[in-house]
Amino acid sequence: QVQLVESGGGLVQAGGSLRLSCVASGNIYSIPVMRWYRQAPGKQRELVAAITSGSSTTYADSVTGRFTISRENAKNTVYLQMNSLKPDVTAVYYCNADIRVSANYEFDCWGQGTQVTVSS
């Protein structure tokens, strides 16, 4: 059984920083792509950033320059460094990954989410 577990969320003042972590565990062959999504109250879930196993990255326009996604392939871990935080990034942040359990089988996996709250 494969699972994603996020950590690092919390309450921070505007202008502060947080670093989210997400560890994938279980019977894993490879993880081609890992992503961070977020969902604010009353809004749809949106993609924040994504990173491939080769470290190619993609960011939502709203976080470019303030957030950095990275990963450690050997640890099946992805990070999201969030700087210069503003109240409008308050949301539940979810880790998502394309998990391969063999060379021929891949599925979409989600973490349980971690709350990020930025106070003004």
C-alpha positions in Angstrom: 0.0 0.0 0.0 1.4 3.4 -1.0 0.7 6.5 0.9 1.7 10.2 0.9 2.2 12.0 4.2 2.5 15.8 4.3 4.0 17.8 7.1 5.2 21.3 7.8 1.9 23.3 7.7 0.9 25.7 10.4 0.1 29.3 11.3 2.6 32.0 10.2 2.5 35.8 10.0 2.5 37.6 6.7 6.0 37.9 5.3 7.1 34.7 7.0 8.1 31.3 5.5 7.1 27.7 5.7 8.5 24.5 4.3 6.1 21.7 3.5 7.3 18.1 3.1 5.7 15.1 1.6 7.0 11.6 1.9 5.8 8.7 -0.2 6.1 5.2 1.3 5.1 1.7 0.3 5.8 -0.5 -2.7 7.2 2.1 -5.1 8.9 1.5 -8.3 9.3 5.1 -9.4 7.5 8.5 -9.1 7.7 10.3 -12.4 5.9 13.5 -11.1 5.2 15.0 -7.7 2.9 18.0 -7.2 1.5 20.4 -4.6 -2.1 21.5 -4.9 -4.0 23.8 -2.5 -7.7 24.4 -1.8 -8.9 27.5 0.0 -12.3 27.7 1.6 -15.0 27.9 -1.0 -12.6 27.5 -3.9 -11.6 24.7 -6.2 -8.4 22.8 -5.7 -5.6 24.3 -7.8 -2.2 23.2 -8.9 0.6 25.1 -7.1 3.7 23.5 -8.4 5.0 20.3 -10.0 8.4 18.6 -10.4 9.5 15.6 -12.4 12.0 13.0 -11.4 14.5 14.9 -13.6 13.8 18.1 -11.6 11.9 20.0 -14.3 9.5 22.3 -12.5 6.2 24.1 -13.2 4.6 26.8 -11.1 1.3 28.6 -10.9 1.7 32.2 -11.9 0.6 33.4 -8.5 3.5 31.7 -6.7 6.3 32.1 -9.2 9.2 33.7 -7.5 7.9 33.1 -3.9 7.5 29.3 -3.8 10.2 26.7 -4.7 9.4 23.0 -5.3 12.2 20.4 -4.9 12.6 16.7 -4.3 14.9 14.0 -3.1 14.3 11.0 -5.3 16.2 8.6 -3.1 13.9 9.5 -0.2 10.7 9.7 -2.3 10.2 13.2 -0.8 9.0 16.4 -2.3 9.3 19.8 -0.6 7.6 23.2 -1.1 9.5 26.2 0.3 7.1 29.1 0.6 8.5 32.6 1.2 7.1 36.1 1.6 3.8 34.6 2.6 0.6 36.5 2.2 -2.9 35.8 3.7 -4.2 34.9 0.3 -2.2 31.7 0.3 -4.1 30.3 3.3 -5.4 26.9 2.2 -5.1 23.2 2.8 -2.1 22.0 0.8 -2.2 18.6 -0.7 0.6 16.4 -2.0 -0.1 14.5 -5.2 2.1 12.0 -7.1 2.1 9.7 -10.1 3.1 6.5 -8.4 4.5 3.5 -10.4 4.4 0.2 -8.5 5.9 -1.6 -11.6 7.2 -0.7 -15.0 3.6 -1.1 -16.4 1.3 0.2 -13.7 0.9 3.7 -12.5 -1.8 5.4 -10.4 -2.6 8.8 -9.0 -2.0 9.2 -5.2 -3.0 12.0 -2.8 -2.0 12.9 0.7 -4.4 13.9 3.5 -3.5 17.6 3.3 -1.8 20.0 5.6 -3.3 23.4 6.7 -1.4 26.6 6.0 -2.7 29.7 7.6 -1.1 33.2 7.1 -2.3 35.9 9.4 -2.1 39.6 8.5 
